[in-house]
Amino acid sequence: MRYLRSSLVMLLLMTLITGVAYPLLITGLGQWWFPAQANGSLLYRQGKVVGSALIGQSFSRDGDFQGRPSATLDSAYNPLASGGSNLATSNPALDQAIGQNVKNWRQRQNNDAPVPVDLVTASASGLDPHISPQAAQYQADRIAKARGLSTTVVEQLITRATQTPMPAFIGAPVVNVVELNLALDQIKPQP
């Protein structure tokens, strides 16, 4: 009986510490030190939430930059269905999907230039909002033509939107497609 009582007291104490106190402490510190990140890194336009800097979105207009293909099954960039396709590199279905993506990009871009690999392969989560600066540059001419902008203006926007990790040896530079399209919407077409 003595062991049962001490076990129940320890269970209650550990539940309060690990199930109540610790989560409240971490949530409070996150809200205090990193409020934007703790609340989902939300992106706003005219006071309304239009997305998150952490989750890609499906863009279908010719005047929008396109991100990596989404690997989520029921709908593109569904954060509740995060995960890769789980297709091995030896799987013919993966080769077929990549081949179809390359064909689609060449038709969309109307050229036979090599398509950057990040535009035809999904990320591990299937939700990545980032592409390489080379993938953004690959789309610059199409975006400029569709938006009535000069290619130079679009390339400058890509350069400003490129994020380089600090220190640089940690990773490659990336461009957030959602943020890039939001910045692109702020630019007026040239006469």
Salt bridges, closest charged atoms under 4 A:
ASP64 OD1 - ARG61 NH2 2.90
ASP64 OD1 - ARG147 NH2 2.62
ASP128 OD1 - HIS130 ND1 3.07
ASP185 OD2 - ARG45 NH2 2.51
ASP185 OD1 - ARG61 NH2 3.56
ASP185 OD1 - ARG147 NH1 2.82
